[in-house]
Amino acid sequence: MALRVTFVAAAGSSSVLAERFEDVRPLDQAGWSEVQRAAHELLPLAAADLRYCSPAPRSRATGEGLGYAPLVQLALRECDMGRWRGLTLGEAMAREPQAVDAWLADPRSTAHGGESLLDFIGRVGGWLDTRPAEENCRVVAVAEPSVIRAALLYVLKAPPAAYWNIEVRPLSTVGVAGRAGRWKLRLEGVFAQSARA
């Protein structure tokens, strides 16, 4: 039985340099404009059998804005960043440079007092493995880029260090197909406006 899951990256609400760990800011006007431009291409995903989103405000707003009426999934939340929640990487580095270095170097590190990268990848993978496995069931999940990177590592059984080498652009899509423990990557589409550097 094959399950098809399409991940849609939440629309952005800030520049990459201003991204914050576990960002709870809502979509800004630029983010809403991205959703409106992408809606025509991404609306067909609303026909999925099951529609989910992470609890992050940007993901929920993106899913609603695209007409998905998604069900919030706590397992699709971003990595628990402990005392770094709400900080940019630069801010965390300024406060705790050795802890940030340890966290970046070791996927088992919880230097921030939160969840390790390995545990985060396992949590997202566990969510994927527990989706209904009905034949040709189609699922769409709107999530933050970090969650999509974790899902891709899980599907590909890639080393955790590869997490830092995956760029997920706002409103891009990527699919996976299979069932628990047996997943394949399915390259689908990227919304052209969002893919520009």
Secondary structure, DSSP 8 states (H G I E B T S, - for coil): --EEEEEEE----S-GGG--TT------HHHHHHHHHHHHHHGGGGGSSEEEE-SSHHHHHHHHHTT---EE-GGGS----GGGTT--HHHHHHH-HHHHHHHHH-TT--TTSS--HHHHHHHHHHHHHTS---TTEEEEEEE-HHHHHHHHHHHHT--GGGGGG----TTBEEEEEEETTEEEEE---B-TTTT--
